[in-house]
């Protein structure tokens, strides 16, 4: 192995993760021309094209994807070795990159991010807030957070929260002229605030009681792409909303929202952090788990 190629290989992996030369240059703190030169030199040494380039974008070629598949675990092991050396001095350090859905980022992480940074000043934590269930290995990430029911069986999962429930809520003003539903099917006669995910899917409301399960395509005048918009619309009396319980608790306690159909909202697995089963847990990831576990 020509070990002099290691910096070029690391730069190549960063370009792939960032989706471009400029993004990689910013990530690495070097000039875009240096990034381009490193990738070109690596391509010349290997005799293959690693990226397909246009004036607007780049994409990893088949050869580049094959190299990345083997390269990322190897670079991850190098990161582990460096972290282990730093840990000898009882100092958890290194970069930690996670994919986190919006609800977990705002509810579970946001209240304690500053405290985490003070507790572990040597850790550079990058939280990518994104809805899609991405391939964290392909994206060069250390782990991700998702609801337990949607995890890949090839991943090691660590529970980060207690079981959760959904909540069906509306403002008291909404019910001044409306009958309160006592069965989910009665929602079909109400204005429901629907949620469209980044995938394009409009969420179908799910209910369960005494072994009976219902999935409803509700109707209403609003389809929104952000949970905070849904909450604000519900608070403003626009209709009935379907939210994770923790998102609505404060407003319910303050009397600004009213919880309905509570007996139809069964608990389900909470938030888990997951990481590749073949990868040893990094000290920074272990510190993150212990710090944020059950924070919600």
KEGU-533019 format. One line per field, with one value per residue: chain; x, y, z of N, C-alpha, C in turn. Coordinates in nm, 2 decimals. Example, Ala and Ser with C-alpha at 12.3 -4.5 7.8 and 13.67 -1.06 7.14 Angstrom:
chain (A_A)
nx (1.32_1.28)
ny (-0.57_-0.22)
nz (0.78_0.71)
cax (1.23_1.37)
cay (-0.45_-0.11)
caz (0.78_0.71)
cx (1.32_1.29)
cy (-0.33_0.00)
cz (0.78_0.79)
END
This chain:
chain (A_A_A_A_A_A_A_A_A_A_A_A_A_A_A_A_A_A_A_A_A_A_A_A_A_A_A_A_A_A_A_A_A_A_A_A_A_A_A_A_A_A_A_A_A_A_A_A_A_A_A_A_A_A_A_A_A_A_A_A_A_A_A_A_A_A_A_A_A_A_A_A_A_A_A_A_A_A_A_A_A_A_A_A_A_A_A_A_A_A_A_A_A_A_A_A_A_A_A_A_A_A_A_A_A_A_A_A_A_A_A_A_A_A_A_A_A_A_A_A_A_A_A_A_A_A_A_A_A_A_A_A_A_A_A_A_A_A_A_A_A_A_A_A_A_A_A_A_A_A_A_A_A_A_A_A_A_A_A_A_A_A_A_A_A_A_A_A_A_A_A_A_A_A_A_A_A_A_A_A_A_A_A_A_A_A_A_A_A_A_A_A_A_A_A_A_A_A_A_A_A_A_A_A_A_A_A_A_A_A_A_A_A_A_A_A_A_A_A_A_A_A_A_A_A_A_A_A_A_A_A_A_A_A_A_A_A_A_A_A_A_A_A_A_A_A_A_A_A_A_A_A_A_A_A_A_A_A_A_A_A_A_A_A_A_A_A_A_A_A_A_A_A_A_A_A_A_A_A_A_A_A_A_A_A_A_A_A_A_A_A_A_A_A_A_A)
nx (0.08_0.05_0.12_0.13_-0.09_-0.29_-0.39_-0.51_-0.70_-0.86_-0.95_-1.10_-1.31_-1.43_-1.52_-1.71_-1.89_-1.97_-2.08_-1.95_-1.67_-1.63_-1.78_-1.64_-1.39_-1.44_-1.52_-1.28_-1.10_-0.93_-0.81_-1.03_-0.90_-0.70_-0.83_-0.95_-0.71_-0.60_-0.79_-0.78_-0.52_-0.53_-0.71_-0.56_-0.35_-0.48_-0.60_-0.86_-1.19_-1.32_-1.53_-1.81_-1.83_-2.00_-2.09_-2.25_-2.27_-2.15_-2.10_-2.06_-1.88_-1.92_-1.68_-1.58_-1.78_-1.73_-1.48_-1.53_-1.70_-1.52_-1.34_-1.45_-1.51_-1.24_-1.13_-1.29_-1.19_-0.93_-1.00_-1.10_-0.87_-0.72_-0.89_-0.88_-0.62_-0.63_-0.81_-0.66_-0.56_-0.77_-0.96_-1.22_-1.26_-1.27_-1.44_-1.79_-2.06_-2.40_-2.72_-3.03_-3.38_-3.61_-3.80_-3.67_-3.43_-3.52_-3.66_-3.53_-3.25_-3.18_-3.24_-3.01_-2.77_-2.58_-2.49_-2.38_-2.16_-2.01_-1.94_-1.79_-1.56_-1.38_-1.50_-1.64_-1.94_-2.16_-2.48_-2.70_-3.00_-3.26_-3.52_-3.54_-3.46_-3.16_-2.87_-2.63_-2.37_-2.29_-2.31_-2.11_-2.14_-2.15_-2.36_-2.71_-3.04_-3.36_-3.71_-3.78_-3.93_-3.86_-3.61_-3.31_-3.23_-2.97_-2.83_-2.68_-2.87_-2.95_-3.15_-3.29_-3.49_-3.79_-4.08_-4.31_-4.60_-4.86_-5.05_-5.37_-5.49_-5.65_-5.74_-5.92_-6.10_-6.16_-6.35_-6.57_-6.78_-6.79_-6.85_-6.70_-6.49_-6.54_-6.46_-6.22_-6.31_-6.49_-6.34_-6.34_-6.53_-6.43_-6.20_-5.89_-5.55_-5.30_-4.99_-4.71_-4.43_-4.07_-4.03_-4.24_-4.47_-4.79_-4.89_-5.07_-5.31_-5.27_-5.43_-5.50_-5.68_-5.76_-5.68_-5.79_-5.70_-5.67_-5.62_-5.63_-5.71_-5.73_-5.90_-5.88_-5.82_-5.55_-5.22_-4.91_-4.56_-4.40_-4.35_-4.37_-4.52_-4.76_-4.83_-4.86_-5.07_-5.28_-5.30_-5.40_-5.65_-5.71_-5.78_-5.78_-5.50_-5.24_-4.99_-4.67_-4.67_-4.50_-4.46_-4.69_-4.74_-4.68_-4.84_-5.09_-5.09_-5.10_-5.35_-5.40_-5.42_-5.63_-5.65_-5.77_-5.94_-5.76_-5.76_-5.73_-5.47_-5.21_-4.91_-4.57_-4.25_-3.98_-3.73_-3.44_-3.08_-2.87_-2.61_-2.35_-2.33_-2.09_-1.89_-1.68_-1.78_-1.73_-1.54_-1.65_-1.90_-2.00_-1.99_-2.18_-2.42_-2.45_-2.48_-2.71_-2.91_-3.24_-3.30_-3.53)
ny (-0.12_0.22_0.45_0.72_0.80_0.83_1.09_1.18_0.99_1.04_1.30_1.25_1.09_1.28_1.47_1.31_1.28_1.54_1.62_1.77_1.98_2.23_2.22_2.02_2.14_2.35_2.20_2.07_2.28_2.38_2.50_2.50_2.44_2.28_2.06_1.97_1.91_1.70_1.50_1.46_1.38_1.14_1.00_0.98_0.82_0.58_0.53_0.55_0.71_0.88_1.05_1.17_1.46_1.77_2.10_2.19_1.99_1.70_1.35_1.03_0.78_0.44_0.30_0.48_0.44_0.18_0.20_0.37_0.21_0.03_0.20_0.38_0.23_0.18_0.43_0.51_0.33_0.44_0.69_0.59_0.49_0.72_0.85_0.68_0.71_0.98_0.94_0.82_1.01_1.07_1.23_1.28_1.31_1.44_1.42_1.40_1.28_1.29_1.18_1.31_1.32_1.59_1.62_1.48_1.63_1.88_1.83_1.63_1.68_1.97_2.11_2.04_2.07_2.28_2.22_1.97_2.04_2.18_1.98_1.81_1.94_1.87_1.74_1.76_1.81_1.73_1.78_1.66_1.76_1.59_1.44_1.20_0.85_0.79_0.63_0.58_0.49_0.52_0.79_0.87_0.90_0.88_0.78_0.75_0.88_0.75_0.65_0.35_0.16_0.18_0.09_-0.05_-0.39_-0.46_-0.28_-0.17_-0.08_0.16_0.24_0.56_0.71_0.70_0.48_0.62_0.82_0.90_1.21_1.35_1.66_1.97_2.32_2.47_2.66_2.57_2.37_2.50_2.53_2.28_1.92_1.71_1.45_1.10_0.87_0.75_0.74_0.95_1.17_1.21_1.40_1.63_1.92_1.84_1.88_1.81_1.63_1.65_1.46_1.48_1.29_1.30_1.17_1.19_1.18_0.91_0.88_0.69_0.45_0.27_0.04_-0.18_-0.40_-0.34_-0.19_0.11_0.29_0.60_0.81_1.11_1.43_1.78_2.14_2.21_2.11_2.05_2.09_2.08_2.02_2.22_2.42_2.28_2.27_2.54_2.61_2.45_2.56_2.80_2.75_2.62_2.35_2.00_1.83_1.58_1.47_1.39_1.31_1.45_1.69_1.84_1.85_2.07_2.28_2.17_2.14_2.41_2.48_2.56_2.39_2.10_1.76_1.49_1.17_1.01_0.75_0.60_0.63_0.45_0.34_0.34_0.21_0.42_0.67_0.57_0.55_0.46_0.26_0.13_-0.22_-0.35_-0.18_-0.06_0.11_0.45_0.66_0.92_0.89_0.71_0.87_1.06_0.91_0.83_1.08_1.19_1.00_0.91_1.17_1.30)
nz (0.00_-0.08_0.14_0.12_-0.02_0.16_0.26_0.03_-0.02_0.21_0.15_-0.08_0.02_0.18_-0.01_-0.14_0.08_0.13_-0.11_-0.30_-0.42_-0.31_-0.08_0.06_0.08_0.25_0.48_0.54_0.57_0.37_0.05_-0.23_-0.47_-0.39_-0.30_-0.54_-0.68_-0.53_-0.56_-0.84_-0.87_-0.73_-0.89_-1.12_-1.03_-0.98_-1.22_-1.29_-1.31_-1.04_-0.99_-1.16_-1.34_-1.38_-1.49_-1.29_-1.09_-0.91_-0.92_-0.77_-0.93_-1.05_-1.00_-0.80_-0.60_-0.53_-0.42_-0.20_-0.05_0.07_0.18_0.37_0.62_0.68_0.72_0.93_1.13_1.16_1.27_1.52_1.63_1.67_1.85_2.06_2.15_2.24_2.45_2.64_2.79_2.95_2.81_2.62_2.28_1.94_1.62_1.58_1.40_1.33_1.22_1.26_1.32_1.28_1.51_1.72_1.73_1.82_2.05_2.21_2.20_2.17_2.42_2.57_2.44_2.48_2.74_2.69_2.52_2.70_2.88_2.73_2.58_2.39_2.19_1.87_1.77_1.51_1.40_1.18_1.07_0.95_0.78_0.61_0.62_0.62_0.47_0.69_0.68_0.41_0.40_0.55_0.83_1.19_1.33_1.39_1.47_1.54_1.54_1.72_1.59_1.32_1.26_1.10_1.10_1.08_1.23_1.54_1.81_2.05_2.32_2.36_2.48_2.67_2.61_2.37_2.28_2.05_2.00_1.98_1.91_1.96_1.96_2.23_2.13_1.88_1.93_2.01_1.83_1.74_1.75_1.99_1.89_1.97_1.87_1.64_1.37_1.35_1.30_1.03_0.98_1.05_1.03_0.96_1.03_0.82_0.77_0.56_0.47_0.40_0.21_0.05_0.12_0.26_0.59_0.73_0.97_1.26_1.48_1.78_1.98_2.24_2.09_1.84_1.53_1.35_1.05_0.91_0.63_0.67_0.62_0.53_0.54_0.54_0.46_0.58_0.60_0.83_1.17_1.36_1.23_1.22_1.49_1.55_1.37_1.48_1.74_1.66_1.60_1.36_1.31_1.38_1.51_1.46_1.66_1.80_2.14_2.32_2.19_2.22_2.48_2.66_2.57_2.61_2.89_2.95_2.87_2.62_2.41_2.36_2.45_2.27_2.21_2.36_2.45_2.23_2.15_2.15_2.32_2.18_2.06_2.16_2.10_1.94_1.93_1.66_1.52_1.29_1.30_1.26_1.34_1.59_1.89_1.91_2.14_2.17_2.07_2.26_2.49_2.41_2.40_2.68_2.79_2.67_2.70_2.78_2.82_2.74)
cax (0.00_0.12_0.05_0.13_-0.22_-0.40_-0.45_-0.59_-0.82_-0.95_-1.02_-1.20_-1.42_-1.50_-1.59_-1.83_-1.99_-2.02_-2.14_-1.89_-1.54_-1.63_-1.82_-1.53_-1.28_-1.49_-1.51_-1.14_-1.03_-0.83_-0.86_-1.10_-0.81_-0.62_-0.92_-0.95_-0.58_-0.59_-0.88_-0.73_-0.40_-0.57_-0.77_-0.45_-0.27_-0.56_-0.63_-1.01_-1.26_-1.39_-1.64_-1.86_-1.84_-2.06_-2.06_-2.33_-2.27_-2.06_-2.16_-1.96_-1.89_-1.93_-1.55_-1.57_-1.86_-1.67_-1.37_-1.59_-1.75_-1.41_-1.26_-1.51_-1.48_-1.10_-1.11_-1.35_-1.09_-0.83_-1.06_-1.11_-0.73_-0.68_-0.97_-0.83_-0.50_-0.67_-0.88_-0.56_-0.54_-0.91_-1.02_-1.30_-1.24_-1.29_-1.56_-1.91_-2.16_-2.52_-2.84_-3.13_-3.50_-3.64_-3.86_-3.57_-3.34_-3.57_-3.71_-3.43_-3.11_-3.17_-3.23_-2.89_-2.66_-2.48_-2.43_-2.29_-2.04_-1.93_-1.89_-1.70_-1.51_-1.29_-1.59_-1.70_-2.07_-2.24_-2.61_-2.77_-3.14_-3.31_-3.63_-3.52_-3.38_-3.04_-2.77_-2.53_-2.24_-2.27_-2.30_-1.99_-2.18_-2.12_-2.48_-2.84_-3.15_-3.49_-3.80_-3.73_-4.00_-3.82_-3.46_-3.26_-3.19_-2.82_-2.77_-2.69_-2.96_-2.95_-3.27_-3.25_-3.60_-3.89_-4.18_-4.38_-4.74_-4.91_-5.16_-5.46_-5.52_-5.71_-5.76_-6.06_-6.18_-6.21_-6.46_-6.68_-6.88_-6.78_-6.86_-6.57_-6.49_-6.51_-6.41_-6.14_-6.38_-6.56_-6.25_-6.37_-6.63_-6.36_-6.09_-5.77_-5.42_-5.22_-4.84_-4.64_-4.29_-3.98_-4.04_-4.36_-4.58_-4.88_-4.90_-5.20_-5.32_-5.28_-5.49_-5.51_-5.74_-5.81_-5.65_-5.84_-5.62_-5.73_-5.54_-5.72_-5.67_-5.82_-5.91_-5.87_-5.77_-5.40_-5.12_-4.79_-4.43_-4.31_-4.43_-4.40_-4.63_-4.88_-4.87_-4.91_-5.20_-5.37_-5.31_-5.47_-5.79_-5.73_-5.83_-5.73_-5.36_-5.19_-4.85_-4.61_-4.72_-4.42_-4.47_-4.81_-4.77_-4.67_-4.97_-5.21_-5.09_-5.13_-5.48_-5.41_-5.47_-5.71_-5.62_-5.89_-5.91_-5.65_-5.77_-5.70_-5.33_-5.13_-4.76_-4.49_-4.11_-3.93_-3.62_-3.31_-2.96_-2.82_-2.48_-2.32_-2.29_-1.95_-1.80_-1.66_-1.83_-1.63_-1.56_-1.73_-2.04_-2.04_-2.02_-2.31_-2.53_-2.46_-2.52_-2.85_-3.00_-3.35_-3.31_-3.66)
cay (0.00_0.35_0.52_0.86_0.83_0.84_1.22_1.19_0.91_1.11_1.41_1.19_1.05_1.40_1.52_1.23_1.30_1.68_1.64_1.87_2.02_2.35_2.18_1.95_2.24_2.42_2.10_2.04_2.40_2.40_2.56_2.41_2.39_2.17_1.94_1.92_1.85_1.58_1.40_1.44_1.30_1.00_0.93_0.95_0.71_0.46_0.50_0.55_0.83_0.85_1.13_1.23_1.60_1.86_2.24_2.21_1.89_1.59_1.22_0.92_0.68_0.30_0.27_0.55_0.38_0.06_0.24_0.43_0.10_-0.03_0.31_0.45_0.16_0.19_0.57_0.50_0.27_0.54_0.78_0.52_0.48_0.85_0.88_0.60_0.78_1.09_0.89_0.78_1.13_1.09_1.34_1.23_1.41_1.39_1.46_1.31_1.32_1.22_1.21_1.32_1.37_1.72_1.61_1.45_1.73_1.99_1.79_1.55_1.74_2.11_2.17_2.00_2.08_2.36_2.14_1.86_2.10_2.22_1.86_1.74_2.04_1.81_1.67_1.85_1.74_1.78_1.72_1.68_1.75_1.54_1.34_1.07_0.75_0.78_0.53_0.66_0.45_0.58_0.94_0.90_0.95_0.79_0.72_0.83_0.87_0.73_0.57_0.22_0.07_0.19_0.06_-0.15_-0.49_-0.47_-0.18_-0.18_0.02_0.19_0.32_0.70_0.77_0.61_0.47_0.74_0.81_1.01_1.28_1.42_1.78_2.09_2.43_2.47_2.75_2.49_2.29_2.59_2.50_2.14_1.81_1.64_1.31_1.00_0.76_0.81_0.76_1.08_1.27_1.24_1.51_1.75_1.98_1.79_1.94_1.70_1.65_1.58_1.44_1.51_1.18_1.33_1.10_1.25_1.08_0.86_0.88_0.55_0.44_0.13_0.03_-0.31_-0.49_-0.29_-0.09_0.19_0.38_0.69_0.92_1.22_1.54_1.91_2.25_2.24_2.01_2.13_2.01_2.11_2.00_2.35_2.48_2.21_2.31_2.68_2.61_2.39_2.67_2.91_2.70_2.57_2.22_1.89_1.79_1.45_1.50_1.31_1.36_1.55_1.81_1.91_1.85_2.21_2.36_2.10_2.18_2.55_2.49_2.62_2.27_2.00_1.63_1.41_1.03_0.96_0.60_0.54_0.65_0.35_0.37_0.27_0.23_0.55_0.71_0.50_0.58_0.34_0.27_0.01_-0.33_-0.39_-0.07_-0.04_0.24_0.55_0.72_1.04_0.84_0.65_0.99_1.12_0.82_0.84_1.22_1.22_0.89_0.94_1.32_1.35)
caz (0.00_-0.09_0.24_0.09_-0.07_0.26_0.26_-0.09_0.01_0.31_0.08_-0.17_0.10_0.23_-0.12_-0.15_0.19_0.12_-0.24_-0.39_-0.39_-0.23_0.06_0.12_0.11_0.37_0.58_0.57_0.59_0.27_-0.07_-0.33_-0.57_-0.32_-0.30_-0.68_-0.72_-0.46_-0.62_-0.97_-0.85_-0.69_-1.01_-1.21_-0.98_-0.99_-1.36_-1.30_-1.27_-0.92_-0.99_-1.29_-1.31_-1.48_-1.45_-1.18_-0.99_-0.93_-0.87_-0.75_-1.03_-1.00_-0.94_-0.68_-0.50_-0.48_-0.33_-0.08_0.04_0.15_0.24_0.49_0.74_0.72_0.78_1.07_1.22_1.19_1.37_1.64_1.69_1.72_1.97_2.17_2.20_2.32_2.56_2.74_2.88_3.00_2.74_2.51_2.18_1.80_1.55_1.59_1.31_1.35_1.15_1.36_1.27_1.35_1.64_1.82_1.75_1.90_2.18_2.29_2.20_2.18_2.56_2.64_2.36_2.54_2.85_2.63_2.48_2.82_2.95_2.64_2.49_2.28_2.09_1.77_1.74_1.40_1.40_1.05_1.10_0.83_0.79_0.55_0.69_0.53_0.49_0.76_0.64_0.28_0.42_0.63_0.96_1.30_1.38_1.36_1.57_1.48_1.62_1.72_1.49_1.18_1.25_1.02_1.19_1.08_1.31_1.68_1.85_2.19_2.35_2.41_2.54_2.72_2.50_2.33_2.23_1.97_2.07_1.88_1.98_1.89_2.05_2.29_2.05_1.77_1.97_2.05_1.74_1.68_1.85_2.02_1.85_2.07_1.79_1.53_1.24_1.35_1.25_0.89_0.98_1.10_0.96_1.02_0.98_0.78_0.76_0.45_0.50_0.30_0.11_-0.03_0.17_0.36_0.70_0.76_1.11_1.31_1.61_1.83_2.11_2.27_1.97_1.71_1.47_1.24_0.97_0.84_0.54_0.71_0.53_0.59_0.45_0.55_0.45_0.62_0.59_0.94_1.29_1.43_1.16_1.25_1.62_1.54_1.31_1.58_1.84_1.60_1.58_1.22_1.31_1.47_1.47_1.51_1.69_1.91_2.27_2.38_2.12_2.25_2.63_2.72_2.53_2.68_3.03_2.96_2.84_2.48_2.33_2.43_2.40_2.25_2.17_2.43_2.47_2.10_2.12_2.22_2.32_2.08_2.09_2.16_2.01_1.95_1.85_1.59_1.45_1.22_1.39_1.24_1.38_1.73_1.93_1.94_2.27_2.16_2.06_2.40_2.58_2.37_2.45_2.82_2.83_2.63_2.72_2.86_2.84_2.71)
cx (0.09_0.06_0.05_-0.01_-0.33_-0.46_-0.55_-0.72_-0.92_-1.02_-1.12_-1.32_-1.50_-1.58_-1.72_-1.94_-2.05_-2.09_-2.08_-1.75_-1.54_-1.68_-1.71_-1.41_-1.32_-1.48_-1.37_-1.05_-0.91_-0.89_-0.93_-1.00_-0.72_-0.70_-0.93_-0.83_-0.56_-0.67_-0.83_-0.60_-0.43_-0.63_-0.66_-0.37_-0.35_-0.60_-0.78_-1.07_-1.34_-1.52_-1.68_-1.89_-1.92_-2.04_-2.14_-2.32_-2.17_-2.14_-2.05_-1.99_-1.90_-1.80_-1.54_-1.66_-1.80_-1.55_-1.42_-1.64_-1.64_-1.34_-1.32_-1.49_-1.33_-1.07_-1.18_-1.26_-0.98_-0.88_-1.07_-0.97_-0.69_-0.76_-0.92_-0.70_-0.53_-0.74_-0.79_-0.55_-0.68_-0.98_-1.09_-1.29_-1.27_-1.42_-1.67_-2.02_-2.28_-2.63_-2.95_-3.26_-3.54_-3.70_-3.76_-3.47_-3.39_-3.61_-3.61_-3.30_-3.10_-3.16_-3.09_-2.76_-2.54_-2.41_-2.34_-2.16_-1.95_-1.87_-1.79_-1.65_-1.43_-1.37_-1.65_-1.83_-2.14_-2.37_-2.68_-2.92_-3.21_-3.42_-3.60_-3.44_-3.26_-2.95_-2.65_-2.39_-2.20_-2.25_-2.18_-2.02_-2.15_-2.24_-2.60_-2.94_-3.28_-3.58_-3.76_-3.80_-3.95_-3.67_-3.43_-3.20_-3.03_-2.75_-2.78_-2.77_-2.96_-3.07_-3.23_-3.37_-3.70_-3.99_-4.26_-4.52_-4.76_-5.02_-5.24_-5.51_-5.58_-5.72_-5.90_-6.15_-6.24_-6.34_-6.58_-6.80_-6.88_-6.80_-6.73_-6.58_-6.46_-6.46_-6.33_-6.21_-6.46_-6.47_-6.28_-6.47_-6.56_-6.25_-5.96_-5.64_-5.33_-5.07_-4.78_-4.49_-4.21_-3.99_-4.15_-4.48_-4.66_-4.91_-5.05_-5.21_-5.35_-5.33_-5.49_-5.58_-5.80_-5.79_-5.70_-5.75_-5.69_-5.62_-5.63_-5.65_-5.77_-5.81_-5.91_-5.81_-5.62_-5.32_-4.98_-4.67_-4.34_-4.40_-4.46_-4.51_-4.76_-4.93_-4.93_-5.05_-5.31_-5.40_-5.40_-5.62_-5.82_-5.79_-5.77_-5.60_-5.33_-5.04_-4.80_-4.64_-4.64_-4.42_-4.58_-4.83_-4.77_-4.80_-5.09_-5.21_-5.13_-5.28_-5.50_-5.45_-5.54_-5.68_-5.75_-5.84_-5.79_-5.64_-5.74_-5.55_-5.24_-4.98_-4.69_-4.35_-4.06_-3.82_-3.50_-3.20_-2.91_-2.69_-2.44_-2.27_-2.15_-1.85_-1.80_-1.72_-1.72_-1.65_-1.65_-1.88_-2.09_-2.07_-2.15_-2.43_-2.55_-2.52_-2.67_-2.95_-3.11_-3.36_-3.45_-3.76)
cy (0.12_0.44_0.67_0.90_0.85_0.98_1.24_1.11_0.97_1.22_1.36_1.15_1.17_1.47_1.44_1.26_1.44_1.71_1.74_1.91_2.14_2.31_2.11_2.04_2.31_2.33_2.08_2.16_2.42_2.46_2.46_2.36_2.28_2.04_1.88_1.85_1.72_1.47_1.36_1.35_1.15_0.93_0.89_0.83_0.58_0.43_0.49_0.68_0.80_0.94_1.16_1.37_1.67_2.00_2.27_2.11_1.79_1.47_1.12_0.82_0.54_0.26_0.35_0.49_0.26_0.09_0.29_0.32_0.04_0.08_0.36_0.37_0.18_0.33_0.58_0.44_0.36_0.64_0.72_0.51_0.61_0.89_0.80_0.66_0.90_1.05_0.85_0.89_1.17_1.21_1.28_1.34_1.35_1.45_1.36_1.36_1.23_1.27_1.20_1.38_1.50_1.71_1.58_1.55_1.84_1.95_1.72_1.62_1.88_2.16_2.14_2.01_2.17_2.29_2.03_1.92_2.14_2.09_1.79_1.85_1.99_1.75_1.78_1.77_1.81_1.70_1.76_1.66_1.71_1.44_1.21_0.98_0.72_0.67_0.60_0.62_0.52_0.73_0.97_0.95_0.84_0.71_0.80_0.80_0.85_0.66_0.43_0.13_0.08_0.16_-0.05_-0.26_-0.51_-0.37_-0.21_-0.06_0.04_0.28_0.45_0.76_0.66_0.58_0.60_0.71_0.92_1.09_1.35_1.54_1.88_2.20_2.42_2.56_2.67_2.41_2.37_2.56_2.36_2.04_1.74_1.50_1.21_0.87_0.81_0.83_0.89_1.19_1.30_1.35_1.64_1.80_1.93_1.85_1.83_1.73_1.57_1.58_1.47_1.41_1.21_1.27_1.19_1.15_1.04_0.83_0.74_0.55_0.29_0.14_-0.11_-0.41_-0.44_-0.18_-0.02_0.28_0.47_0.79_1.03_1.33_1.67_2.01_2.27_2.11_2.08_2.03_2.03_2.09_2.13_2.42_2.41_2.25_2.45_2.69_2.55_2.50_2.78_2.87_2.65_2.43_2.13_1.84_1.65_1.47_1.40_1.38_1.47_1.68_1.90_1.92_1.99_2.29_2.30_2.14_2.33_2.58_2.55_2.51_2.17_1.86_1.55_1.27_0.97_0.81_0.53_0.56_0.56_0.38_0.29_0.29_0.37_0.57_0.62_0.56_0.45_0.37_0.14_-0.10_-0.37_-0.29_-0.06_0.10_0.33_0.61_0.84_0.99_0.78_0.77_1.05_1.04_0.84_0.98_1.24_1.12_0.93_1.09_1.37_1.30)
cz (0.00_0.02_0.22_0.03_0.03_0.27_0.14_-0.08_0.11_0.24_-0.01_-0.09_0.15_0.11_-0.15_-0.05_0.18_-0.01_-0.33_-0.34_-0.29_-0.08_0.13_0.16_0.24_0.49_0.63_0.60_0.50_0.15_-0.16_-0.43_-0.52_-0.32_-0.44_-0.72_-0.65_-0.52_-0.76_-0.96_-0.81_-0.81_-1.11_-1.17_-0.99_-1.13_-1.38_-1.26_-1.15_-0.91_-1.13_-1.26_-1.42_-1.42_-1.32_-1.06_-1.01_-0.87_-0.87_-0.86_-0.97_-0.94_-0.80_-0.57_-0.44_-0.39_-0.20_0.01_0.13_0.23_0.37_0.62_0.78_0.78_0.92_1.17_1.26_1.29_1.51_1.71_1.74_1.85_2.09_2.24_2.29_2.45_2.67_2.84_2.95_2.94_2.62_2.40_2.04_1.75_1.56_1.50_1.32_1.26_1.24_1.30_1.34_1.49_1.75_1.84_1.84_2.04_2.27_2.30_2.23_2.32_2.63_2.56_2.42_2.66_2.80_2.59_2.59_2.88_2.86_2.54_2.38_2.17_2.00_1.72_1.62_1.39_1.27_1.07_0.96_0.85_0.73_0.63_0.60_0.56_0.56_0.72_0.51_0.30_0.51_0.77_1.06_1.35_1.35_1.47_1.50_1.58_1.61_1.62_1.35_1.16_1.16_1.12_1.18_1.17_1.46_1.73_2.01_2.22_2.41_2.49_2.59_2.60_2.49_2.29_2.14_2.05_1.96_1.96_1.89_2.00_2.11_2.20_1.93_1.80_2.02_1.96_1.68_1.79_1.87_1.98_1.96_2.00_1.67_1.40_1.23_1.31_1.11_0.88_1.03_1.01_1.03_0.95_0.95_0.77_0.65_0.48_0.38_0.18_0.01_0.02_0.27_0.46_0.71_0.91_1.16_1.45_1.65_1.97_2.13_2.15_1.84_1.66_1.36_1.18_0.89_0.75_0.58_0.61_0.60_0.50_0.45_0.54_0.47_0.63_0.71_1.07_1.36_1.37_1.20_1.39_1.62_1.48_1.41_1.69_1.79_1.57_1.44_1.21_1.41_1.42_1.53_1.53_1.79_2.04_2.32_2.31_2.16_2.40_2.69_2.69_2.59_2.82_3.05_2.92_2.70_2.38_2.42_2.36_2.39_2.20_2.23_2.44_2.34_2.07_2.21_2.22_2.22_2.11_2.07_2.07_2.04_1.88_1.79_1.53_1.39_1.32_1.38_1.29_1.53_1.77_1.97_2.07_2.27_2.15_2.19_2.49_2.54_2.42_2.60_2.86_2.79_2.66_2.82_2.90_2.83_2.82)
END
